[in-house]
């Protein structure tokens, strides 16, 4: 089960932990009002109870103090971003003028796992040149050459875009897909209006969208990128 963390601000101290449905998905919701040492102790006990109940990852509302969720990992966006990568590339073309059909793209990753292979195959169809920076790149290059006739060498031209599962390797603008991408590169998504109405009063944060998507409450094709903190 996932957790959901809410801080209601200053006021009469209150800490509650209960199961609720958010967008049709069950969460253990920890709701807190107030500050101070007593509140921190009560929050820590509640977090321990959440972990005892199997909660390891949480959606945290924007005002939640990060230090209060120690021991709980945030719901990441990396799987969602990989799933909507075609849409992200379309957004970059439309909003930022990055047309990849004649450009070089660098793909960087610590290792060539399945998401990296899938991204490389998509980029082989969308960009002119593809440059790889990852362990296991030789096998991936061979597959791209066999399937698409792409040498994946980059042609020596400057990269117009980096697709990064790890740290960026150069100076080109970067689209982040790896762990912690949601914190390092903020994104906003829109979801079907009916689901958005059902979520009130819960804010439609990128973490919540990723959690609902993971649980099947919203489909890939129903999610639209609204904005991306992309500096190019």
C-alpha positions, 0 to 999 in steps of 0.5 A: 500500500502507498502512503499519503502525507498531508500537513494542514499548517499551524493550529491546534495539534492533531495527528491522524492516520487512516485508510482512505481512497484517493482517486479510487486507490487506497492510501494510508493517509497521515494528516498533521496539524501543528508543529513542535516536538510533541508533533514530531514524536507523534508523526514519527510513531505514525510513520513507524506504524505505516512502515509496519503496515507495509507502506514504503512509498508515499505521495507528499503534498507540497507543504509536507516537511520533508524531514517528517517522512524519514524512512518513507520514499517518495513515489517517483515519476521515472516509470511514468515519464518513460511511458509517456516519452513519445509525448514528452518529445512531442512537447519539446518539439512544439514548445521548445522548437527541438525538432529531432528528425535532423538532430543528434540526441545523447542517451545517458544511463548508468546501465542499459536496462529495459527502459533504456533499450526502449528509449533508445529504440524510440529515439532511433525512430525519431532522431537523426543521430543517437549517441550512447553513454551507458554500460552495456552500450555495445549490445544496444548498438548492435541491436539498433544497427540490426533493427534500424540501421542506426550506428548510434555513434552521433556523427560527431555533431553537437547534441541538441538534447540529452535523455538522461537516466543518470547524470547529464554527460554534456552541456546540451539541454536535458530531459530527465527520466531516471530516479529523482527526476521529479524532484530535479526537473518539475513537471505538471500533468493534466488528467481527465476532468472527471477524475480531477473532480473526484480527487478534490480536495487533494491537489493533482501533483505529479507524485499523485498522478504517478501513483494513480497511474502505477495503480491503474486508476488513470491510463497512460493515454489519459495523462497529458503533460502541462508543463516541464521545467526545461531550460533550453 
